Amino acid sequence: MTTLVRPTSGAAPTRGYNIDAETTVDMGIRPGPLEAARKWLTAGGNVLVFGTKSARTSDAVDRITVASWLGRVLRCAAGPEDGHRPYHGLRRLLKPVAAADLARLSEACRDVLNAVLAGQTQTLSQAVVAKTVLTFIHELSRIDHVLLVVENLQWMDQVSVDAIEFVAARVHDWPVRLIATEWVTGEGLPLRRKMCSSPLLLVRLDANLSGPKASHH
């Protein structure tokens, strides 16, 4: 069973898609909320998929994004050991970056990103890292649409979360979108949803994508 929770912005993206954001449907009957999330993403919004530990959040991300996103994808999944490893999440996200991508940046920006990728961030300020990543994402978005996929927010180190939040809050006018996942306890909402800027659609997953019944909230 999958639930669309009311968007945090209070409104849907402006480019032609309006979502009934409080509907729970049987995924075995129709794609419902995941299809709605796909349209929300491509219309210009961000998506946060969440559920308890047994929820198949990664599968849901695949179903939302596969065959619907034709641009550049940067994807990372934090592990249980990452919470106390500064910038490890950001390093995972930027790992696929090619030398040709970095060549578009100034030498100073390249030095910062190379330090992050090498795990040599002791002398870097959080502000410098965040601004450099923003500059880099901007450069990528001038070539193609960019999708940031950030999985397992519950495990990600805080400085990486802060850097991604900084970026997400400043890309509204660029072809950049964000989809993230987070495990929660019980019926709670994701604690790190602030990282995903509005317009944000929250999608709650039960343990099984095919719930036994439909209901309305």
C-alpha positions as CSV (number, residue, x, y, z in Angstrom):
1,M,0.0,0.0,0.0
2,T,1.4,3.4,-1.0
3,T,0.3,6.8,0.3
4,L,0.8,10.2,-1.2
5,V,1.1,12.7,1.7
6,R,0.1,16.3,1.2
7,P,2.9,18.2,-0.6
8,T,5.0,20.4,1.7
9,S,4.6,23.4,-0.4
10,G,0.8,23.3,-0.3
11,A,0.6,23.3,-4.1
12,A,1.6,21.1,-7.0
13,P,4.3,22.1,-9.5
14,T,3.1,24.8,-11.8
15,R,3.6,22.9,-15.1
16,G,0.3,21.2,-15.6
17,Y,0.0,18.4,-13.0
18,N,-2.2,18.4,-10.0
19,I,-2.1,15.5,-7.6
20,D,-4.7,14.2,-5.1
21,A,-2.0,14.0,-2.4
22,E,-3.9,12.0,0.2
23,T,-4.9,8.9,-1.6
24,T,-3.9,5.3,-0.6
25,V,-4.4,2.7,-3.4
26,D,-3.8,-0.9,-3.9
27,M,-0.7,-1.2,-6.0
28,G,-1.9,-4.5,-7.4
29,I,-4.9,-2.7,-9.0
30,R,-3.2,0.3,-10.6
31,P,0.1,2.1,-10.4
32,G,-1.6,5.0,-8.7
33,P,0.8,7.0,-6.4
34,L,4.0,5.9,-8.1
35,E,2.7,7.1,-11.5
36,A,1.6,10.3,-9.8
37,A,5.1,10.6,-8.3
38,R,6.7,10.1,-11.7
39,K,4.5,12.9,-13.2
40,W,5.2,15.1,-10.2
41,L,9.0,14.7,-10.7
42,T,8.9,15.3,-14.4
43,A,6.6,18.3,-13.9
44,G,9.2,20.0,-11.8
45,G,8.7,18.8,-8.2
46,N,10.9,16.7,-5.9
47,V,9.9,13.4,-4.3
48,L,10.7,11.7,-1.0
49,V,9.8,8.0,-0.7
50,F,9.7,6.7,2.9
51,G,8.6,3.8,4.9
52,T,9.7,1.4,7.6
53,K,12.8,-0.7,7.4
54,S,11.1,-3.4,5.3
55,A,9.7,-1.0,2.7
56,R,11.2,-1.5,-0.7
57,T,12.1,2.2,-1.2
58,S,14.8,1.5,-3.7
59,D,12.5,-0.5,-5.9
60,A,10.0,2.4,-5.7
61,V,12.6,4.9,-6.9
62,D,13.4,2.6,-9.8
63,R,9.8,2.4,-10.8
64,I,9.4,6.2,-10.6
65,T,12.5,7.1,-12.5
66,V,13.4,4.2,-15.0
67,A,12.3,5.0,-18.5
68,S,11.0,8.4,-17.5
69,W,14.2,10.3,-16.9
70,L,16.3,10.8,-20.0
71,G,19.0,13.2,-18.5
72,R,22.0,12.9,-16.3
73,V,21.6,10.9,-13.1
74,L,23.8,11.1,-10.0
75,R,22.8,8.4,-7.5
76,C,24.1,7.3,-4.1
77,A,22.9,5.1,-1.2
78,A,24.2,5.7,2.3
79,G,25.2,2.7,4.4
80,P,24.8,2.1,8.2
81,E,28.4,3.0,8.7
82,D,28.3,6.4,6.9
83,G,26.7,8.6,9.6
84,H,30.0,9.4,11.3
85,R,32.0,9.8,8.1
86,P,31.9,13.4,7.0
87,Y,31.1,14.0,3.3
88,H,30.9,10.3,2.6
89,G,27.4,10.6,1.2
90,L,28.5,13.4,-1.0
91,R,31.5,11.5,-2.2
92,R,29.2,8.6,-3.1
93,L,27.0,10.9,-5.0
94,L,29.8,12.5,-7.0
95,K,31.8,9.3,-7.6
96,P,30.6,8.8,-11.2
97,V,31.7,12.3,-12.2
98,A,34.1,12.2,-15.2
99,A,37.2,14.3,-15.7
100,A,35.5,16.0,-18.6
101,D,32.8,17.2,-16.2
102,L,35.3,18.7,-13.8
103,A,37.2,20.3,-16.6
104,R,34.3,22.7,-17.0
105,L,35.0,24.2,-13.6
106,S,37.6,26.7,-12.4
107,E,40.7,25.3,-10.9
108,A,39.6,26.3,-7.4
109,C,36.3,24.4,-7.8
110,R,38.1,21.4,-9.2
111,D,40.4,21.3,-6.2
112,V,37.5,21.3,-3.8
113,L,35.6,18.5,-5.5
114,N,38.8,16.5,-5.9
115,A,39.4,16.9,-2.2
116,V,35.9,15.7,-1.4
117,L,36.3,12.7,-3.8
118,A,39.6,11.8,-2.1
119,G,38.2,12.1,1.4
120,Q,40.6,15.0,2.2
121,T,38.1,17.5,3.5
122,Q,39.7,18.4,6.9
123,T,40.7,21.9,5.8
124,L,37.5,22.7,3.8
125,S,34.7,24.7,5.2
126,Q,31.1,23.4,4.8
127,A,30.1,26.6,3.0
128,V,32.9,26.3,0.4
129,V,32.0,22.6,-0.2
130,A,28.2,23.4,-0.6
131,K,28.8,26.4,-2.9
132,T,31.2,24.3,-5.0
133,V,28.8,21.5,-5.4
134,L,26.1,24.0,-6.4
135,T,28.4,25.4,-9.0
136,F,29.1,22.0,-10.4
137,I,25.4,20.9,-10.5
138,H,24.7,24.2,-12.3
139,E,27.3,23.4,-14.9
140,L,25.9,19.9,-15.5
141,S,22.4,21.3,-15.8
142,R,23.6,23.6,-18.6
143,I,24.3,20.5,-20.7
144,D,21.4,18.2,-19.7
145,H,18.6,17.7,-17.1
146,V,20.1,16.4,-13.8
147,L,18.4,14.0,-11.4
148,L,19.9,13.6,-7.9
149,V,18.9,10.3,-6.3
150,V,19.8,10.1,-2.6
151,E,18.9,6.9,-0.8
152,N,18.9,6.0,2.9
153,L,18.8,9.5,4.3
154,Q,18.5,8.0,7.8
155,W,22.2,6.9,7.5
156,M,23.8,9.8,5.7
157,D,26.3,12.0,7.4
158,Q,25.0,15.4,8.4
159,V,27.4,17.6,6.4
160,S,26.5,15.7,3.2
161,V,22.8,16.2,4.0
162,D,23.4,19.9,4.7
163,A,25.3,20.3,1.4
164,I,22.6,18.6,-0.6
165,E,19.9,20.7,1.1
166,F,21.9,23.9,0.2
167,V,21.9,22.8,-3.4
168,A,18.3,21.6,-3.6
169,A,17.1,25.0,-2.2
170,R,18.8,26.9,-5.0
171,V,18.1,25.0,-8.2
172,H,14.4,25.9,-8.8
173,D,15.1,27.6,-12.1
174,W,17.4,24.9,-13.4
175,P,16.5,21.5,-14.9
176,V,17.5,19.8,-11.6
177,R,15.3,17.4,-9.6
178,L,15.8,15.4,-6.5
179,I,14.3,12.1,-5.3
180,A,15.3,10.7,-2.0
181,T,14.4,7.8,0.4
182,E,14.3,7.5,4.1
183,W,13.3,4.8,6.6
184,V,11.0,5.9,9.4
185,T,9.6,4.3,12.6
186,G,5.9,3.4,12.6
187,E,3.6,6.1,11.1
188,G,6.1,8.9,11.5
189,L,7.2,11.3,8.8
190,P,10.8,11.4,7.5
191,L,13.0,13.4,9.9
192,R,15.3,14.7,7.1
193,R,12.6,15.8,4.7
194,K,13.8,19.4,5.0
195,M,16.7,18.4,2.8
196,C,14.3,18.1,-0.2
197,S,13.1,21.6,-1.2
198,S,9.5,22.3,-2.2
199,P,7.5,21.6,-4.1
200,L,8.0,18.2,-2.4
201,L,5.8,15.1,-2.7
202,L,6.0,12.6,0.2
203,V,5.3,9.0,-0.8
204,R,4.8,6.6,2.1
205,L,5.4,2.9,1.3
206,D,4.2,-0.1,3.2
207,A,6.4,-3.2,3.4
208,N,4.9,-4.5,0.2
209,L,4.3,-2.4,-2.8
210,S,1.1,-4.3,-3.5
211,G,-1.2,-3.6,-0.5
212,P,-4.2,-5.6,0.2
213,K,-6.8,-2.8,0.1
214,A,-7.5,0.8,-0.8
215,S,-8.4,3.5,1.6
216,H,-8.7,7.3,1.7
217,H,-7.4,9.7,4.3
